C-alpha cells in the first residue's frame, strides 16, 4: 500500500516551482497533482494516455475536444487519449488530481 496526503503533495509541488508533480507510477497507471493559479493559461497538449481529472479545489472551465463545461471541487472529468484539452477561465486557484492509464512518460 502507498498512502499520500494532499497537503504534503501540494507542499512538494510548490517547493519544486512546477505546475505538475508526478507522485505515483505503477505498471498500469500513474498519478500526479496539477495546479494552476486564477487567470493562468494551461499549456497542456494532448496526451497519449487516457486521463481522469478530479478537481480538488478551485473553479475553471475545461474544454475537451469540442465540448466545454465548468468544473469545481469534486468534479471528475474523463479525457480520452489524444484528444486536445485544456483548463481555461480559471476563476479560483485550481488543484487537480490526475490519473493516467497507461502511465505517462518513459
N, C-alpha and C positions, 0 to 999 in steps of 0.2 A: 504494500500500500504506500502511496505517496499522498501527503496532505499539504495543501498550500493555504496561506492566509492572504486574502486580497490586499490588506493594508501592507503586508510585507512585500508582496509583488509590486505594488504601486511605489513603495519606497525604493526598491531596487531599480525599477524602470526610470524613475525620476533621477536617481543618482547617476545613471548612465546617459542622461541627457538625450534619450531617444523616445520616439512616439510608441515604439513597439518593444516588448520584452517577450521573448520566447522562453517559456519556463518548463515545458514538458515535451518530450519527443519519445514516442513508442513506435512499435512496428507498424501499426495501422492508423495512427493519428498523432497529431501534435497540438499544443495549445499555447496561447500567448495572451498578453494583455496589451490592448491598443488604446491610446489616449490622444485626444485632440482638444485643443482649447477652443472656447467660443470664438467664432469668426475665422478660425484657422481653415486652410484648404487641405483636403485629403488627397495625397499624391498617389493613391493606390492604382495599380494596373491589374488586369485580370490575372488570376492565379490558375495554376494547372491542377489544383485540388478543389474538391467540394469544401465549402466553409459553412459554419454556423456561427453567427454573432449573437451573444447575449449582452444586451445593454445593461451595465451595472449601475451607471448613473449618467445624467445629462439628458439633453434633448437635441435632436437633429432630424434632418430628412436624410433618407438613403434612396439612391436610385440604383436599381439592379436591372440591367438591360434597358427596357423601355418603361419600366414601372417605377413609380416613386411613392413612398409612404413616409410618414413621420414616426419616429421611434423615441422612446423614453425608457426610464428604469423598468426592467422586466420584459422589454420587447425581445423577441427571438426572431432572427432573420436567417433563412437558408439562401446561400448563393451557390449556384451550380458552377462547376469548374469551367474556366474560360469565358465567363460572362463578365463584361465590363460592369463595374460597380464603384460607388463612392458615397461617402457621407458628405453632406453639404447643409447650408443654413443651420450651422451649429449654434444654437442659442444659449446653451449651458454646457460647460466643460463636459466632454464625453469620455467615458471609460467603458471599454467593451472587451469582454472575454471572447476570444476567437479560438475555434476548434477547426483544424484542417484534417481531412481524410482523403487520401493517404497523407502522411506527414509532409510538411512543407520543406522546401530546400534540400540540400545534399545530404 
